[in-house]
Amino acid sequence: MTNFNVRDLEIIRNAKISSSTLKKQLGNMLQCSGNCRAIVESLNRETGEYRIVLQGTLETRDNN
């Protein structure tokens, strides 16, 4: 399993990362989460645009 910690959230926070990097980082984060949930805040069926909120707890020893 890939290690993911709180510092890695800075990568996700950066709006200039590529879509492929974002997908990889989100996948790593979910794999390293002890629990997680997703809330669909909005969905536009016409355009396919969506907004999802992820909430969870990372299972890492180093969360700095």
N, C-alpha and C positions, 0 to 999 in steps of 0.2 A: 504494500500500500504506500502511496506517495505521502510524504509528510507535508502538512499544510499548517501554517500558523497565522496568527493575527497580522504579522508583517506582510504576508501574502495578500491580505485584503487591500493593501495600498496599490497593488497591481490592478486589481479589479476596479478600484475607485478611479483610476486614471482613465479618463474618457477617450484617450487617444490610442488605446490598445486595439489590436486587430480582433476581428470576430473569432478567428481560430484560437487566439490566445485566451480570449474571454471564455470560450467554451471549455478549453482545457483547464483553466483555473477554477471555473465553477464545478466541473466534474471532480477535480482534486478536493475542493472544499467539501462537497457532499460526501465523498468517500471517507473523509477524515472527521465527519460530524457524528457525534454520538446519537443525536436526535436532530431531526430537522422537519420542517413543514413548509409548505408553499401556499400562499394566498393569492388567488387571481383577483387583482384589483380592478382590472378592466380588460375588455376584449372587444375589438371591433371586427365583426364578422365580414364586413365588406372589404376592409383593407388588410386584415390579418394582424394588425397591430395589437400588441398586448402589453400589460404591465403585471409583473409578478413580484411579490415580496417573499424572500426566503428568510427563515428564522431558524437558528439552530445553535448547537453548542459544539465547539471543536474539541476533539479528543486528542490533544497533544500535551506533552509535558512542558514545552516552551511556547507560551502564548504571547510572547512579547513582540 
